[in-house]
Amino acid sequence: SRIAAQQALEFVVQKVRDVQPDTRGGFSVETEAALVEARRTASDARTDDDLLRVLNQFLVSLHDGHTEVRLSDEALAMDECVHVPVSWLPEGLVFTEEVGAIGLADRLVDLGGHDSASLLKSFRSITPVENEGRLKYQTARRLAIGSYLRALGLVDVTGQVLVTTEGVNGRRSQSRLPMQACVAPDSGAGVTVDFFDD
């Protein structure tokens, strides 16, 4: 509900004031502006995914990867994921294993209508980090997680993610990757995701 979203935001704001060392002298101009925007948009949060986006858009202004709202292992286990095993290389996001027709070392050209640069920009808006390297690492991990994908509008109406890849031979192809149950590593079923262990 709108009231619950506003209460969640105010809870996070108070926690930040209480424990974030960089805010002891008050919020920076950037953080104050982010808070005004979060208060304006929190009442529009209709889903937990929307709320995750709003809260983290506020927290991004702190430039601290240790201060964020993220899914607990329990919530992640109830979420849906898509199997997108990728890593950042100089040429962009590259698949680290085969996924259906997608080959090992195929380059991710587009996911949900966004190229690598656009994906990075989108994840920057909801991923509190200190530097670009950490942002790339977190983006590659979170591309698998439904809550983040839905919050950024990357899942289509069929509940799938449209992916365009380019093989090592230069040939491009499209695949629709289904959302599946998220599971912890080595549990043997569903899409394995790296549960947050920072």
Disulfide bonds with the S-S distance in Angstrom:
Cys81-Cys182 1.79
